[in-house]
Amino acid sequence: MKKIAFGLLACLALCQVNAAPLQWQTDVPKAQAKAKAEKKLVMLNFTGSDWCGFCIRLSKEVFSQPAFIEYADKNLVAVEVDFPRKKDLSAAQKQANAALAQKYNIAGYPTIIVLDSDGKKIGELGYQPGGPKAFIAALEKLKK
């Protein structure tokens, strides 16, 4: 019995080690080039990562979940456009984020803007309950 329990714990530990976090970009032109080369969508996540309640929930319930990370690796180039209150960003990053917020008329957080591989906006999402499955389904609807 102890061997089975130990084996299960070891397997769980290995699974956790292999679960790499979602790789967020911060440079939209580079992300767009990568998306074009890999035939993926660009997902711009306008967030207040350290103060916005629904942004934090979206991150915990969707973006940090293995099912979404696997989907994103195959289909998306993820870009974080952050407006934190406690974390410092460089002046250049603040300016770039503000320009993006203005370009896409961002009125609240979280706002997810989805672009095709040519940079054309194909949709907009926000927080929605249901975890990765519901969020992936919403992204798939935008692709059609």
Buried (B, 14 or more C-beta within 10 A) or exposed (E): EEEEEEEEEEEEEEEEEEEEEBEBBBEBEEBBBBBBEEEBBBBBBBBBBEBBEBBBEBBEBBBBBEEBBBBBEEBBBBBBBBBBEEEEBEEEBBEBBEEBBEEBEBEEBBBBBBBBBEBEBBBBBBBBEEBBEEBBEBBEEBEE
